[in-house]
C-alpha cells in the first residue's frame, strides 16, 4: 500500500465521518443562537406591553399607600433623632 492509497482512505473517512459531525455541530450552534434570540425578543415584547399600559389603571388603596409610604404621609418633613440640628450656644 503506497502513500496515495493511504491518503485516499483517510480522505474518505474524513468525508464520511467528520464532515457530517461538523455540519451537525454548526447547525446545533445556529439553533441555540436562534432560540436565545427568540427568547430575548419575547422578553422585549413583554416589557413593551407592560410599559405601554397605563400605570394608574389598576391602582388599589394598598398600592397607593405603598407608593406613598410612611415617609410621605404628611406634607411636613419628618424629623429623625439622628438628623436634628442642635442649637449652638
Backbone as JSON, one array per atom type, in Angstrom:
{
  "sequence": "XXXXXXXXXXXXXXXXXXXXXXXXXXXXXXXXXXXXXXXXXXXXXXXXXXXXXXXXXXXXXXXXXXXXXXXXXXXXXXXXXXXXXXXXX",
  "N": [[0.85, -1.17, 0.0], [0.68, 2.08, -0.97], [1.52, 5.59, -0.33], [-0.39, 7.21, -1.54], [-2.69, 5.67, -1.66], [-3.21, 5.37, 1.06], [-3.73, 8.04, 1.7], [-6.01, 8.4, 0.16], [-7.83, 6.7, 1.45], [-7.9, 7.9, 4.0], [-8.98, 10.4, 3.36], [-11.53, 9.64, 2.53], [-12.57, 8.61, 4.9], [-12.55, 10.93, 6.41], [-14.39, 12.47, 4.93], [-16.68, 10.91, 5.22], [-17.2, 10.74, 7.97], [-16.26, 12.94, 9.64], [-17.05, 15.37, 8.38], [-19.98, 15.34, 8.33], [-20.35, 15.4, 11.14], [-19.24, 17.89, 11.8], [-20.97, 19.57, 10.4], [-23.35, 19.02, 11.75], [-22.7, 19.97, 14.31], [-22.31, 22.75, 13.84], [-24.86, 23.38, 12.91], [-26.35, 22.89, 15.24], [-25.33, 24.9, 16.91], [-26.27, 27.16, 15.57], [-29.01, 26.77, 15.91], [-29.25, 27.01, 18.7], [-28.47, 29.69, 19.03], [-30.54, 30.96, 17.62], [-32.71, 30.26, 19.25], [-32.1, 31.59, 21.65], [-32.19, 34.23, 20.74], [-34.89, 34.39, 20.04], [-36.08, 34.11, 22.57], [-35.13, 36.41, 23.84], [-36.38, 38.32, 22.25], [-39.04, 37.81, 22.91], [-39.04, 38.55, 25.63], [-38.57, 41.28, 25.35], [-40.91, 42.04, 24.03], [-42.78, 41.48, 26.05], [-41.93, 43.28, 28.01], [-42.35, 45.71, 26.67], [-45.12, 45.61, 26.42], [-45.86, 45.76, 29.1], [-44.84, 48.27, 29.8], [-46.32, 49.91, 28.14], [-48.81, 49.99, 29.2], [-51.27, 51.82, 31.1], [-50.19, 53.28, 34.03], [-51.81, 54.01, 36.17], [-54.14, 52.61, 35.97], [-54.86, 50.21, 37.35], [-54.85, 50.8, 40.11], [-54.88, 50.23, 43.54], [-56.07, 50.9, 46.88], [-54.15, 49.88, 48.63], [-51.82, 49.68, 47.07], [-51.43, 52.35, 46.49], [-50.94, 53.42, 49.03], [-48.62, 52.03, 49.58], [-46.85, 53.08, 47.68], [-46.78, 55.72, 48.48], [-45.97, 55.59, 51.15], [-44.82, 55.63, 54.61], [-43.13, 57.75, 55.02], [-44.02, 59.75, 53.39], [-46.48, 60.52, 54.26], [-47.36, 62.85, 55.35], [-47.31, 66.41, 54.8], [-45.23, 67.74, 55.91], [-41.72, 67.7, 56.58], [-40.3, 64.89, 57.97], [-38.8, 64.56, 61.22], [-35.89, 63.19, 62.28], [-34.23, 61.56, 64.97], [-31.46, 61.28, 64.68], [-30.78, 63.19, 62.9], [-31.31, 65.75, 63.79], [-30.93, 69.21, 64.08], [-28.73, 70.83, 66.16], [-28.87, 73.39, 68.55], [-26.48, 75.84, 68.82], [-24.53, 77.14, 71.46]],
  "CA": [[0.0, 0.0, 0.0], [1.52, 3.26, -1.04], [1.04, 6.78, 0.38], [-1.58, 7.74, -2.19], [-3.83, 4.85, -1.25], [-3.5, 5.74, 2.44], [-4.35, 9.36, 1.65], [-7.35, 8.21, -0.37], [-8.64, 6.1, 2.53], [-8.06, 8.92, 5.04], [-9.91, 11.43, 2.9], [-12.88, 9.06, 2.53], [-13.0, 8.56, 6.31], [-12.83, 12.32, 6.76], [-15.63, 12.88, 4.26], [-17.81, 10.11, 5.68], [-17.48, 10.86, 9.4], [-16.0, 14.23, 10.26], [-17.83, 16.45, 7.76], [-21.34, 15.39, 8.89], [-20.29, 15.83, 12.53], [-19.02, 19.33, 11.81], [-22.21, 20.21, 9.96], [-24.32, 18.88, 12.85], [-22.3, 20.89, 15.38], [-22.61, 24.13, 13.42], [-26.32, 23.5, 12.9], [-26.8, 22.99, 16.62], [-24.97, 26.23, 17.4], [-27.21, 28.11, 14.95], [-30.32, 26.57, 16.55], [-29.16, 27.59, 20.04], [-28.47, 31.14, 18.88], [-31.9, 31.37, 17.25], [-33.58, 30.09, 20.41], [-31.79, 32.69, 22.56], [-32.7, 35.46, 20.14], [-36.35, 34.37, 20.16], [-36.46, 34.36, 23.96], [-34.88, 37.83, 24.1], [-37.44, 39.05, 21.57], [-40.25, 37.65, 23.71], [-38.9, 39.39, 26.82], [-38.74, 42.68, 24.93], [-42.33, 42.22, 23.77], [-43.46, 41.53, 27.34], [-41.57, 44.55, 28.65], [-43.03, 46.79, 25.95], [-46.53, 45.55, 26.77], [-46.0, 46.25, 30.47], [-44.57, 49.71, 29.84], [-47.31, 50.66, 27.39], [-50.04, 50.08, 29.99], [-51.45, 52.99, 31.94], [-49.8, 52.87, 35.38], [-52.85, 54.31, 37.16], [-55.36, 51.88, 35.64], [-55.19, 49.18, 38.33], [-54.4, 51.22, 41.43], [-55.7, 49.89, 44.69], [-55.63, 51.72, 48.02], [-52.93, 49.33, 49.21], [-50.67, 50.05, 46.25], [-51.22, 53.79, 46.64], [-50.29, 53.63, 50.32], [-47.27, 51.5, 49.49], [-46.03, 54.04, 46.93], [-46.63, 56.93, 49.27], [-45.14, 55.18, 52.26], [-44.98, 56.41, 55.84], [-42.31, 58.96, 54.96], [-44.71, 60.78, 52.62], [-47.86, 60.57, 54.7], [-47.72, 64.23, 55.66], [-46.63, 67.38, 53.95], [-44.03, 68.25, 56.56], [-40.56, 66.82, 56.52], [-40.16, 64.24, 59.28], [-37.57, 64.86, 61.93], [-35.31, 61.99, 62.83], [-33.32, 61.9, 66.08], [-30.06, 61.33, 64.27], [-30.55, 64.28, 61.97], [-31.75, 67.03, 64.35], [-29.9, 70.24, 64.17], [-28.59, 71.29, 67.54], [-28.61, 74.81, 68.7], [-25.15, 76.09, 69.4], [-24.58, 78.17, 72.49]],
  "C": [[0.89, 1.24, 0.0], [0.83, 4.45, -0.35], [-0.25, 7.32, -0.23], [-2.83, 6.95, -1.81], [-4.23, 5.16, 0.21], [-4.18, 7.11, 2.52], [-5.78, 9.27, 1.14], [-8.28, 7.64, 0.7], [-8.91, 7.13, 3.63], [-9.04, 10.0, 4.62], [-11.34, 10.91, 2.85], [-13.43, 8.96, 3.95], [-13.38, 9.97, 6.77], [-14.16, 12.77, 6.18], [-16.83, 12.15, 4.82], [-18.17, 10.38, 7.13], [-17.37, 12.29, 9.9], [-16.82, 15.37, 9.65], [-19.26, 16.47, 8.28], [-21.37, 15.81, 10.36], [-20.09, 17.34, 12.64], [-20.27, 20.08, 11.39], [-23.27, 20.15, 11.06], [-23.98, 19.84, 13.99], [-22.64, 22.33, 15.04], [-24.12, 24.36, 13.38], [-26.9, 23.63, 14.29], [-26.5, 24.37, 17.2], [-25.9, 27.3, 16.83], [-28.58, 27.99, 15.61], [-30.33, 27.17, 17.96], [-29.2, 29.11, 19.97], [-29.85, 31.66, 18.5], [-32.85, 31.29, 18.43], [-33.35, 31.22, 21.41], [-32.33, 34.0, 22.02], [-34.21, 35.53, 20.25], [-36.79, 34.66, 21.59], [-36.22, 35.82, 24.33], [-35.96, 38.69, 23.46], [-38.73, 38.97, 22.37], [-40.19, 38.5, 24.97], [-39.08, 40.86, 26.48], [-40.21, 42.97, 24.65], [-43.12, 42.33, 25.08], [-43.18, 42.85, 28.04], [-42.27, 45.72, 27.98], [-44.52, 46.8, 26.28], [-46.76, 46.09, 28.18], [-45.83, 47.77, 30.52], [-45.61, 50.53, 29.08], [-48.64, 50.78, 28.14], [-50.07, 51.36, 30.81], [-51.13, 52.61, 33.38], [-50.87, 53.12, 36.43], [-54.12, 53.51, 36.93], [-55.78, 50.91, 36.74], [-54.72, 49.55, 39.72], [-55.4, 50.77, 42.48], [-55.26, 50.78, 45.84], [-54.33, 51.19, 48.65], [-51.7, 49.73, 48.4], [-50.38, 51.55, 46.35], [-50.52, 54.08, 47.96], [-48.85, 53.12, 50.3], [-46.36, 52.48, 48.76], [-45.77, 55.3, 47.75], [-45.73, 56.67, 50.46], [-45.33, 56.06, 53.48], [-44.17, 57.7, 55.81], [-42.97, 60.07, 54.15], [-46.16, 60.95, 53.07], [-48.29, 61.99, 55.05], [-46.92, 65.15, 54.76], [-45.36, 67.91, 54.59], [-42.91, 67.22, 56.47], [-40.39, 66.19, 57.9], [-38.81, 64.56, 59.91], [-37.08, 63.59, 62.59], [-34.32, 62.36, 63.92], [-31.87, 62.04, 65.64], [-29.75, 62.56, 63.42], [-30.98, 65.65, 62.51], [-30.59, 68.01, 64.37], [-29.88, 70.74, 65.61], [-28.31, 72.77, 67.57], [-27.25, 74.97, 69.37], [-25.26, 77.23, 70.4], [-23.62, 79.28, 72.23]]
}
